[in-house]
Every structure is written in C-alpha cells, then in structure tokens.
Amino acid sequence: LKTTDSWGRWLSSLGLWAPLGLAAGSALAASGVGLTGQPPAEFSGESRGVSSLLLSLRSAGFPLFLRQEPLNALSLPTWTIHVSSVVEWLVAMGLVWQWGERRDREGRILNPRWKGLTWGMLPLHTSGLIACTYHIYYNAPTLDVLVAMQAALTVVGDILCALAAFRIFCFEKERGEVQQQEEARKFGGGVLSEGKRVQGSGSEGSGKKESDEGSLMGWEDLGEALRGDSDVAFVGKLAAVSLGIAAAVKYGELGLEFPFEADLGTAVAVFGIPSALNIAKWSRRSRESD
C-alpha cells in the first residue's frame, strides 16, 4: 500500500494523469483519417487498423481533425523505445545522485563525487531529447542541424562522464588512504590528516534530507517512488508509462500544426525547455545538499 501511495503521489506531482489520458484517447486517434475524411495511403498499417472506427466517430459528430502521417513516421514500438530511453536515463541520474548521498556511521558522505556523474549525464539526456525532437518533425531536412547537435552533445557527455568516473576513482582511492590512517591512529601509529577527511553531517544511511520531501518531483524520482517494487513490476510500470507517452506523442501530434511546419526555433524550444528545467532541478538539489 505504501508503494502504491508513493506511485500515486509521484504521478500526481508530475501531472502525469493528463498525458496518460491523452494517450488513451490518442490511441483511438491512430486515425488513418485525413482531412478529407478518407484513410490516406500514407498511413501505416497500425493506423489503418482503426480507420473504420474513426470514420464512424467522425460521422457521429466527433471532431477528428487529424493530419496525414508521413511514411517516415516512427512506429509506436520505436517511439516507445525512444521515450523509455529518455525516461530511464533520468531515473538513472536520480539513482546515481542518491548513491552520492550515502553516509558512513559517523555521518560523513562516502563519495559526493557521484553527483558529478549525474551532471555529466545531462548532455547525453539532452542529446536524446534532440533525437526525439528530430523525429517529432518527421526528420525534416531543414532540421538536419539537429543531427550534428545531437552528435556534439553525445561526445561532450561521454567526455564528462569519463571525467566524472575518474574523479570518483580518485576520491575512493583517497578515502581508502584516510581509512588506513584512521585504523593506524586507533592502534597508536600514524596521524590522520584532517584535510583529507570526507566531511558530512546527518545520520547513517542515504543522507537524503528531509527538505527533499518538499522539493518538486520529477522523472528522476521514479526509482525512489517504486523502490519497494520487484524488478518485474518496476520494469512493467516503466514500460506502461513509456508506451502511454509514446502513443500521446505519435498520434497526438497529428492534430497539431508545428510538427508539419519545421522551424528551428520551435524545435530548439522543444528540447531546450525540458533541458533547462532539468538543469534547474539539479542545481536546486545541489544547493539543498550543501
């Protein structure tokens, strides 16, 4: 029951019920019905499968003003994989951050440099968002610059993650030396260098602050919200959320104008705004953990 309540609070905090509801409705909107009211030849097989149902809905008075889906549109399973990758990356960032908040019995943070790895993962997440944005615009040739931007951020993210991993290694090595000095001091030999102590405060455990409970929740909190679930249940819920969002994107955009009018400024906003919010979220958490 506790896990269910946590899952519900997480969904509510994200306002995720609305997108999931949109996904359910847009699954019916896999229309195969163009502005002419006829199933266009450009629609994929999965869209044509419900075209007759949608024609019946339109004849009954339901406003189904959907555009034709281009031949190069991603399939629903492919969109699900794309969405899942972006969501899972955020979950991984959250888990890495939590690992950086672990404390020893004396309340000292074991290795805060794990949080640096979370920051190193940010460019890679934006890279994934750019890929999704490119597909939202059906790989419009006028937006080919997004491919170069994605590649550049992938390289930057790989380098930053490598540097973060090296810093983690160096800190662990230093911490091992400090522990040896502490053990030597207990037996009367050696002096601990206070400058090398890993400072921290709080109680033993993850070190998560109580103030975090009042922080804005995001996808990175999904791992914490579902921590009591089995691996199978966790993967199943993550897959269900990814499928719902993928359906909302794939079929929902058929009722919008901007995906069919490729504009670089709008495309940058599509991935730039979520990236800026992501950076703001981790900046806030960094300040709260100081």
N, C-alpha and C positions, 0 to 999 in steps of 0.2 A: 504493500500500500504506500509505503514511503517513497519507493522508486516511482510509482505511478504518479504520486503528487508532484514529485520533482520534475518528472517528464512533462506534466501538465503546466506547471509554473514556467518551465523553460519555453514551451510552445506559446504560452500566453504572453510572456515577456517579449518574444520576438514578433508577436502579432502574426504567428505563422498559420493560424486557422484560416485567415483570409486567403493566402496563397493556395492552401490545400483545397479550400472550397472552390477557388478559381480553377484549380487543376481538375477537379471533378467535373466542373461544368465544361471546361475546355476539352476534356476528353470526348465529350459529345460533339464539341466543335471541331473535331478532326474531320472537318466537314466534307471535303470533296465537292463543296458547292461554291461556285464562284459568284461574282456579282451578277452574272446572267441567270442564276438560279439553276444552272446545269452543272453536272460533275465535270470539271475541266480535265483534259487529258494529262495536264502537268502534275496532277496529284498522284501520290504514291499509292500502293495497294492498301496500306494500312488506313489511309484517309478515305479511299473509295468504299471501304467496308461498311461505313455508316452513312454514306451519302443519301441513300433512300430514306433513312430515318430523319435526316436533317431536312430533306426536301418536304417531308411530311410536316415537320415542325414549322418550316417556313410557310407552308400553305395554311397552317393553323393560325398564323399571325405572329409567330415568334420572330423578332428582328435578328436575323443572322447575316450580318454584313461582313463577310469574310473574303479576303483576297485569295487568289490562287497561289498555291505553294510551289516554288520553283523546283525543278528536277534535282538541283544540287542540295536541297534541304536535308539536314541530318535526320536520320530515323529516330524514333523515340528511344530505342535502346542505346543508340550512340549519344543522344542528348543526356540520357540518364547517367552514362559513364562520365561525361564531361562534368555534370553537376556534382556527381558523387566525388569526383577527384578534388574539386574546389572545396566542397564541404569537409571532406576528410582531411584536407590539408589544414584547414582552420582548427579542426579537432586536434590534430597532431600538434599544432602550435600551442594550443591550450595545455595539452598534456606535458609538453616539454617545459612550459613555463611553471607548471606545478612541480615538476621534478627539480627545478631550480629553487624552489621554496622549501625544500626538505631541510630539517634541522636535526642536530645531534641532541644527546641527552642534556647538554648544557645550554641548549637554546641557540647554538651557533649554526648559521646557514652552512650546509655542507659544501655546496658549489653553486654560487649565484651566477656563474658564467653560462649556465644552461639557458638562462634568459636571453643571453646574447644570440643563442642559436635560433630562438623564436624570432628575433629581429632579422636574422639572416634569411629566414624563410619568407619574409614579407615580399621581396621582389619576385620570388617564384610564385607566390599566390597571385600577385598582380599579373604575372605572365599568363597564368591560367585564365584569369578574367579576360585578358585581351583575346585569347584564343576563342573563348565563348562569345565575346563581342563580335569577332570576325564572322562567326557562324550565324549570329543573330541577323547580321546583314547579308546572309547568304553568300559569303565570300566575295563581296563586291570588289571588282578590280580597282575601283577608285580608293579602296581602303587597304591596298596591298602593303602600305607602310606599316600597318599593324603587325604584319608578319615579322618585319625587321625589328619592331619594338619588342615583340614577344621574345625573339631570339636574344636581343641585347639584355633584357631583364633576366632571362634564364642564365646567361653567362654571369651576370652580376650576382644573382642569387647563389649560384654554385660556388663562386669565389667567397662570398660572405659566409656561407655555411661551412666551407672548408676552414676559413679563419676562425670561426666560432668553435669548431671542433678542436682545433689546435689549442685555443685558449682554454677550453675545458680540460684538455690533457695536461697542459702546463699547471693549471690550478690543482688538479688531482695529484700531480707529482709533488707540488709544493706542500699540499696538505699532508701527504704521506710523510714528508720530511718533518713537518711540525709534530705529527703524532709520534714519530720516533723520538723527537726531543722531549715530548711530554712524558713518554714512558721512561726515558733516561733520567729525567728530573725526579720522577717518583722514586727511583732507586738511588738517588743521590748523585747521579752523574749527568752532566750537561745542563745547559741553561736554555730555557725556551725564549726565543726571540718574539717579543710581543708584537713586533711589526708584522710578523707572518701569521698571526692568529687570524682565523676567519671570524670576523665579528658578526654578531647577530643577537637577537633578543626574542623572547617568547618561550613557549613551551615545546616539548618534544613532539615531533610529528611533522606534518606537511608545512607548518608555519603559515598557513593561509589566514590572513587577517579577518577579524570579524567584520571590518568595514567593507570587505569584498561582497558581503551578502547584500549590501545596498547598491552595489555597482550595477551598471547596465549589463545585461546578459547578452551573449551572442553565440554564434556557432561554436566558438572555441570552448564554450561551457557545456557542450553536449556530452562530452566524455564524463564530466563530473555529474551531470544530471542522470546519466544512465550507468553510473558506476556499479550499482547493485545488480545489473542485468547480466545474464550469461552472455558468452561471446555470440552465440547464435541469435539471441534476442537483440543484442546491440546491433549486429550487422543487419538483421531484418528490419529494425526500425530505421536505421540509416538509409537502407535501400528504399524503404517506403517513402521517406521524406524526399530523397533524391528523385524518385520516379514522379512524385507529385509535382515538384518544382519543374522537372524536365517537361512534363505534359503542359504545364502552365506556360512555359516559355515557347515550346514548339507550336502549340495550337493557339495560344493567346495572342501571339504576335501577328497572326493572320488578320486580326481585327484592328491592327494599328497601322499608322502611316509611316512612321520613321524607319522601320526595317527595310522598306522598299524605296526609300529615298536616302541613299548612302551619303552621309555628311560626316566629315572627320571630326568636327567639333562635337556633334552629338555622340559620336562613337567614343570619343575620349571621355565624355561625361559618363557614359555607361559603365566603363571600368574605373574611371578616375574617382568618382564619388565613393563607391564602396572601398576603394583602396585608401582614400583619405580618412574615411571613418574607421577603417582597420588600424591605421597608424595612430589616430587619435585615441582609440581604445587601449592600445598597448602603451602609449605614452602615459595615459591616466593610470594604468596599472603599475607602471614603473614609479610614478610619483607616490602612489599609495603604499608601495613596498619599501620606500626609502625610510 
